[in-house]
Every structure is written in structure tokens, then in C-alpha cells.
Amino acid sequence: MEKEFVITGIARVIYVGKEEYTAPKTQFKGKLYHNELIFHLSGRAQVRFNGKVLPTGPNTLRFLPKGDNREYIVEREMPGDCIDVFFDTDRPISAEAFVRKMPENSGLDALFRKIFAVWVGREEGYKFACMSLLYRIFAQLQDERYLPEQQYQAIRPAIDWIAEHFNDPELSMQMLAQRCGISQSWLRRLFIARFGVPPKKYILQRRINYACDLLRSGLYSVTQIAELCGSGSVYFFSRQFREYVGLSPTEYVKRYQSSK
């Protein structure tokens, strides 16, 4: 992948839900007028693109270069959700499509959800904000965080506990540190080294991402979602959601529906 390039524009950002392509096989035809960077949040498929087989699954990043395509077929093993960014650069990033399996909880899902929310929000300067987020995504791809295995295993109990209990209102740094048998300061340092954020922000990202999924489902009220995400106050939840996403929960639902 080319490391020196300039993003010259973003054409659109879309969220593709598992209900939008229900057939086990879909063939796309025609020229790709923009590069595509796709983050797969869930599901599993085999993508055939110009002679290459690109296996996709949760936490998988897929790049498709702009230009003519001789073959573009998606064969789904399990329907899933993904976020697709259509963009242009001053020079080719890669002549060929590629796929990269990202580490579990790499944080890229949060960046992709954020860029989608900013795009559909369409606040003043949203295109510049989206380009900034896309640069952050590529920066992370080029500077993959490394944590020695011994140190990663030291915080693994906390990572696993958060995955199962991130919406527990009683979840605390003291509890996580105790589960790992290390100090809270060392827990924080290792989380930042691995994920780029401290544990509290990591948990907040998980909660907001979960809230976005619940909001798109249309099955719950904002008050119910606040409770399901571990917040005792819908006002506090809405404030955190706006700070993270850039929209209120109600605005997010309206913009998501209008983007379909």
C-alpha cells in the first residue's frame, strides 16, 4: 500500500445493513468511480474482485481501487453490516484490492462509525471532518500498535470482561485492575499502548457503538437504550452520545433513515 498520498475528496459514506443484501450471491458490474474502504462490522463472505479472493468477516478491512472491474462478486456465508467510504486520492494507493484482518477491538470500528455519523450529520465543515477521520484510519493502518505478548496478556482479563459487561453501570477501573492483578495506572498505560485510548474511553466507545446499533434497529426508545448501555440518566447518555457522535440520538436516527 502506498504510504505517501493525499486524500482529495470523499464522495459518500454509507452504512450497509445485513437486511439490504439478503441473496447469498451478488454481482456488481461497471466501473468503480472512487476508491472504496470498507470495514466489516459483522457477517462473513468471500469477495471475488478481478481475480483475487478476499475473505471478509468481523473486524475486516477491505480496499477496492477505482477503475474498471472485470469481476466483483460477493458470496455471503452470513449476512452482516459494513461501512463503506468512497474517496479519491492524488495517486493510487494500491493497484490491486486487498483485505486485512484487524486485531479484535482495534478501535477502527469506532472511527468508521464516527465518520458515518459525521457524514450523515452534514454539519458545517463535515467533509473536512470526515477527511480528518479517514486520515486517522490510514495512520492507524500504517502504524499498527504493538504490545508485547506478555503485556497484552496482562490486560486480557480486562478486555474479555469489558466485552461481556461493558454496559454494566457498576463497571470500574478498580474492578478491572483487580481482575488483571495490576495497578490502575499500569492498566491505563497498557490500554493506551494497545488501543490508543484509556480504559474509560474504550468502554465509552463500546457503549456508543452498541447504542448506534440499537438506534438503527428502531426497536427501543432513547430512554431504554440509555439503560441498556449502562447509563442511569438519559440526559447524561444523550450528552455523551452527542459529544462522541456529533449528533443527538434522535438526530442520528433521522439522518440514518434519510441516508437510505
Helices and strands as residue ranges (DSSP letters): E 7-16, E 25-27, E 35-40, E 44-49, E 52-56, E 60-64, E 72-78, E 82-89, E 98-101, H 108-121, H 126-142, H 149-165, H 173-180, H 184-195, H 199-217, H 222-228, H 234-245, H 249-258
